[in-house]
Every structure is written in structure tokens, then in C-alpha cells.
Amino acid sequence: MTVTPDYIVIGAGSAGCVVAGELIRRQAGRVLIIEAGPTDAHPLVKMPFGLVWLMGSKIRDWRFSSTAQSGLGGRALKIPRGRMLGGSGSINSMVWFRGARRDFDDWGQPKWAWSNVDPVFDAVEQHLRPTQLSGAHPVTRRLSTMFSTNSGAAPSPDYESAGVFNYNLHKGRRWSAADAFLRPAQASGHLQVLTGCSVDRIAFQGDRADRVILTDGTQLRAHKGIILSAGSIGSPAIAMRSGFGDASQLRALGIDPRHDLADVGRNLHDHPSVGLYFSGPNSGYGLTLGQSLAWAMAPLRYAATGTGRLASPTVEGGAFFNARGTSAEPDVQSHFIPFKLGWTGARYTYGQGYFADVCLCRPKSRGALRLESADPQAAPLIDLGILQDPSDLDTLVAGIKRLRQLLDRSDFGPYRAPEAHPAASAQTDDAIRRYIVQTCATAYHPVGTMAIGTVVSPELKLTGSNNLWVADASVMPSVTSANTNAPSMMIGWRAADFINQEAAA
Ligand SMILES: Cc1cc2nc3c(=O)[nH]c(=O)nc-3n(C[C@H](O)[C@H](O)[C@H](O)COP(=O)(O)OP(=O)(O)OC[C@H]3O[C@@H](n4cnc5c(N)ncnc54)[C@H](O)[C@@H]3O)c2cc1C
């Protein structure tokens, strides 16, 4: 693009691709989208099982780590984040959930109630066309026997239910926001996509966000506005380097504060997750002599038909239920993986089995993100605050106990395997508690660092700016009850709407 764009979108992830695509569709002007990582043109991105190798990639995963988590005995947690076109939506498991209706009503923000967002999800789904996973392993399909009221449809966070989840997959291939929104918009000739360009900060002229400054010093100007869509870790870091944050902290790092906005980076939270491992012959997929031919043929089968174990996004289904069984309203989600996973940290483990976790739908704990230095190459300090609120640990303990009961009563038929870990070593409440502290991780759904109501307006405009919007998972005041990709895309769609409406006014 030789002419100055009207809008610059920073970050071509789940939300950013939707913002760019929808600005183009609304004919809002010329758009430039800047992505730090490479393209998503890689066979492991398209093949669902490929995420096993993409996570930890030096090129396509930011590979962040948390600070030592006091709630987890000082352990640090891995925080994978996609670094390519499609963002985390290019390395995720493609599980598709809008969230519970109550989640949005509870945000208590004008324009963000369920009645406001429901039609937007409908519109996003016209492009993503999520469907229930076909070809799920038989043991996953039998999850639907967990609740007698089950309809066979994908489960819902609005009521107790279990089964095969919905996915944004097409013909066995990942169908991300880059596929559904970015590439179609490129045909217009009004969208330029820059990959391999990392953004340092945003520069202003008066109150107007005027230029994006890349880490190599290149300056890119926007006529009308800038949209920050670098995700829950990237967006607050860029905002802080641009002078939005706790003024005293910024000054200490040598950054000139533009707007004293202490809530930037605060309210960071994620779904804590703790798993049970099952192992036994004839249960799930695994590395065994008997399955060696199937594994050997798997690439050929996938290439020829888009089916088979390499078409599995690993998580194939799961459940929503109330941890204590005292209400019909779910407060935990379980993800079910019909593969034998190791619990010792090794990537490959011999044997067959399956895995199910317990994941809090609405964690109360909160952490915070801050910068360690003004250097854009330095990773921020990411305190996820896991299990800071004692009630989170209590609900996880109850959730593990109820998950065991629910799995016991499910009709897994010949595929049933006994619990192999933690099994007998974590039966009492105290032992389960210790197991959680030792092993709890997250579902990779960090949100909340640029929340609507504290950091951005209901129209997603950053406080203290005229023409700088934030559109990604960071604006969620509290995490939705299930996986966060669909809500992130819904947020991107709404941002394009708000920006376009303002331009037209
Ligand atoms: C391993 C994994 C599995 C997951 N599984 C699921 C799932 O199955 N279902 C689900 O619903 N959710 C899942 N999630 C979560 C979901 O993918 C995210 O919530 C969602 O993608 C967040 O979208 P976003 O737009 O906020 O951020 P992202 O999609 O992460 O996009 C941010 C983009 O900004 C870019 N960026 C960051 N900093 C800069 C910079 N300085 N300069 C330029 N570009 C920058 C990044 O490279 C990235 O492309 C998973 C996440 C992970 C990591």
C-alpha cells in the first residue's frame, strides 16, 4: 500500500482479522493490518492434530511464561500464544463456544448484554460455520451418556450437559479468522497485510493516535484511527509502551505517561485447569504396537480424506456441570481428550488412554501484567494470579470429585479405562488439594487486561484517546464460561461496527 491507510489494525489474531475484514466489508476505507509473526501457510496449522507440535514452536508461538504463582507453590506456568496470521486461533483446538448467556449480562456493561451480542455471534457464525466434530473417537461419543437428558447436540455452558463439542473446522482443516475474514477481504484491494513486523508503540499528535512505530523504528501513519488487537498479553504491553498505564510505574521504566490509567494490565485471569489421566487397553488413541499401523497410515489417510486421528483437534468433547451438584447451573467445564497423555512431562508416552480436566467457568482469582522494561523485545511480567481466591481451589476440589462420579456413571462400554493418575494418591480432599496445587495449569484463555468499563469504553475506545480502539480478548471484564475464541471474534466484529458508526456520524 503506497497510500496512507485509513485504519491500522495491530495484530492479525482471532479478533484482529475480524476487525480488518469487517472494516473492509463495510467499505470504511483502506486498512493495514500488522502481524509480528509469519503467515499461517504451514501444514501443521491446517491439520487439527498439528497443534501438538505448534505449541512451543519458536516461530509460531510467543512461548510466554507466568511469574512464579504463589497459589501453585511457586510454579511458573507456560502461556502459549499464537504468533502468525490467525493468532492464537491458528494454534488452538478450535473448540467453539459463545459462552453462557449469563456471562455477558453479568458484565453489566451497556451494549454488551446477551441480547446485544447474540445476533453478532449469529453473524460471525455465518462465516465460521462451526459444526459438531465428525469422526470423534467412540469413547468421546459415549460422553453423551453422562446425563440422561442429553439430546446428542453439543453441550452448553447454560445447563449440565456432555458430548462432542462444536469446532471451526472445514473438511478436516482448521478454518480460522484469517481464513474466514482476512483472506476474503484481501480481494478488495483495500487491505494490506504486513507479516513479520513487530509493533513497539503508538505515537500521538495531540489526542489523536497518529502513527504505529515498529520495533525497527519504521513509522506507519493512519488517517483515521488505530485498533489494538494484539491479544490479552500484547495489547496492554503496547498500550503501556505508548504511555497508557500506571504513571509512576511507567516513569520508573523511562516511559512518558500519556494517560494515568492504572487498570491497564490489571484484572488478568484465565480458566484454571486440572486433569485426570486414564489408561487401559482398547480405550483411547495411544502409542502401542497394536496402533502402530494406524499411526503409520495416518498421514496418508489424512492427506487423502481429511479424516482419521490427525483430523482430531485433541480435545474432542467434554461436559459442563455443577461442581457440587447442588444447582443446575454449571460452574465447571471438562475437556475430554481421547489420547493417552503422559503426566510426567514427556511429550510421548506408551499405552492407550484418555484425559479429562476440570476447568473453572468463572474463576474469582485475579492477577496483573506489567512491563519489566520499555524494551519491546522483553517479555512482560505476567502474573496470572491462579488460585489467589481460596474459593477457586474449593470449587476445583469439588469438581474433581464430581467429575470422577460422572465419568464412572457414563456408559463407556468396552472403551472404559481405569484412572491411572493421580488415582489412589489423591482421594481425600486434602490430597486432591495438594494434587491441584502441584499440577494445576490453565486452559490458555487469558483475558481482562484492558477491560470494558475500566480501560475501554463500551464502544471499545481506549480511555484518554480520540481514535484508538482495543478489540481482542483483553477487553472482557470477566472470562466467559467456556473457550474464548468465539467471544474474541464477536468482539472484533463489534469493534468494526462501532468504528464504522462513528465514522458515519
Ligand atoms: C494452545 C491454545 C489452545 C486454545 N484452544 C482454544 C479452543 O479450542 N477454543 C477456543 O475458543 N479458544 C481456545 N484458545 C483461546 C483462543 O484461541 C483465544 O482466546 C483467542 O484466539 C484470542 O484472540 P485475540 O484476538 O485476543 O488474540 P490472538 O488470537 O492471540 O491475536 C493476537 C495477535 O497479535 C499479534 N501480536 C501480538 N503482539 C504484537 C506486536 N507487538 N506486534 C504485532 N503483532 C502482535 C500476535 O502474534 C497474534 O497474532 C486457545 C489458545 C491457545 C493458545
The ligand as a MOL file (V3000), in Angstrom:
LIG
                    3D

  0  0  0     0  0            999 V3000
M  V30 BEGIN CTAB
M  V30 COUNTS 53 58 0 0 0
M  V30 BEGIN ATOM
M  V30 1 C -2.9180 -23.5810 22.6700 0
M  V30 2 C -4.2360 -22.8550 22.7310 0
M  V30 3 C -5.4240 -23.5760 22.6350 0
M  V30 4 C -6.6510 -22.9020 22.6890 0
M  V30 5 N -7.7960 -23.6020 22.4350 0
M  V30 6 C -8.9530 -22.9210 22.2680 0
M  V30 7 C -10.1010 -23.5760 21.7710 0
M  V30 8 O -10.0770 -24.7570 21.4140 0
M  V30 9 N -11.2450 -22.8540 21.6420 0
M  V30 10 C -11.3060 -21.5420 22.0000 0
M  V30 11 O -12.3980 -20.9620 21.9190 0
M  V30 12 N -10.2280 -20.8940 22.4510 0
M  V30 13 C -9.0390 -21.5400 22.5430 0
M  V30 14 N -7.9200 -20.8570 22.8860 0
M  V30 15 C -8.0420 -19.4140 23.1650 0
M  V30 16 C -8.3300 -18.5750 21.9180 0
M  V30 17 O -7.5990 -19.0500 20.8030 0
M  V30 18 C -8.0100 -17.1190 22.2240 0
M  V30 19 O -8.8270 -16.6840 23.2930 0
M  V30 20 C -8.2240 -16.1770 21.0500 0
M  V30 21 O -7.5240 -16.6180 19.9170 0
M  V30 22 C -7.7630 -14.7730 21.4550 0
M  V30 23 O -7.8910 -13.9240 20.3630 0
M  V30 24 P -7.2030 -12.4900 20.3860 0
M  V30 25 O -7.5590 -11.8240 19.1110 0
M  V30 26 O -7.4920 -11.8160 21.6640 0
M  V30 27 O -5.6210 -12.7790 20.4290 0
M  V30 28 P -4.7130 -13.6110 19.4240 0
M  V30 29 O -5.5290 -14.5060 18.5580 0
M  V30 30 O -3.6510 -14.2290 20.2600 0
M  V30 31 O -4.0970 -12.4900 18.4480 0
M  V30 32 C -3.1240 -11.5700 18.8300 0
M  V30 33 C -2.2390 -11.3420 17.6000 0
M  V30 34 O -1.4460 -10.1870 17.8190 0
M  V30 35 C -0.1180 -10.4430 17.4010 0
M  V30 36 N 0.7580 -9.5600 18.1510 0
M  V30 37 C 0.9850 -9.5720 19.4910 0
M  V30 38 N 1.8760 -8.6110 19.8100 0
M  V30 39 C 2.2020 -7.9740 18.6420 0
M  V30 40 C 3.0900 -6.9090 18.3230 0
M  V30 41 N 3.8200 -6.2880 19.2600 0
M  V30 42 N 3.1970 -6.5200 17.0280 0
M  V30 43 C 2.4410 -7.1310 16.0520 0
M  V30 44 N 1.6020 -8.1660 16.3060 0
M  V30 45 C 1.4940 -8.5720 17.5910 0
M  V30 46 C 0.0640 -11.9290 17.7400 0
M  V30 47 O 1.1490 -12.5010 17.0650 0
M  V30 48 C -1.2770 -12.5050 17.3600 0
M  V30 49 O -1.3170 -12.8810 16.0080 0
M  V30 50 C -6.6750 -21.4900 22.8760 0
M  V30 51 C -5.4860 -20.7760 22.9630 0
M  V30 52 C -4.2750 -21.4360 22.8800 0
M  V30 53 C -3.0040 -20.6380 22.9400 0
M  V30 END ATOM
M  V30 BEGIN BOND
M  V30 1 1 1 2
M  V30 2 1 2 3
M  V30 3 2 2 52
M  V30 4 2 3 4
M  V30 5 1 4 5
M  V30 6 1 4 50
M  V30 7 2 5 6
M  V30 8 1 6 7
M  V30 9 1 6 13
M  V30 10 2 7 8
M  V30 11 1 7 9
M  V30 12 1 9 10
M  V30 13 2 10 11
M  V30 14 1 10 12
M  V30 15 2 12 13
M  V30 16 1 13 14
M  V30 17 1 14 15
M  V30 18 1 14 50
M  V30 19 1 15 16
M  V30 20 1 16 17
M  V30 21 1 16 18
M  V30 22 1 18 19
M  V30 23 1 18 20
M  V30 24 1 20 21
M  V30 25 1 20 22
M  V30 26 1 22 23
M  V30 27 1 23 24
M  V30 28 2 24 25
M  V30 29 1 24 26
M  V30 30 1 24 27
M  V30 31 1 27 28
M  V30 32 2 28 29
M  V30 33 1 28 30
M  V30 34 1 28 31
M  V30 35 1 31 32
M  V30 36 1 32 33
M  V30 37 1 33 34
M  V30 38 1 33 48
M  V30 39 1 34 35
M  V30 40 1 35 36
M  V30 41 1 35 46
M  V30 42 1 36 37
M  V30 43 1 36 45
M  V30 44 2 37 38
M  V30 45 1 38 39
M  V30 46 1 39 40
M  V30 47 2 39 45
M  V30 48 1 40 41
M  V30 49 2 40 42
M  V30 50 1 42 43
M  V30 51 2 43 44
M  V30 52 1 44 45
M  V30 53 1 46 47
M  V30 54 1 46 48
M  V30 55 1 48 49
M  V30 56 2 50 51
M  V30 57 1 51 52
M  V30 58 1 52 53
M  V30 END BOND
M  V30 END CTAB
M  END
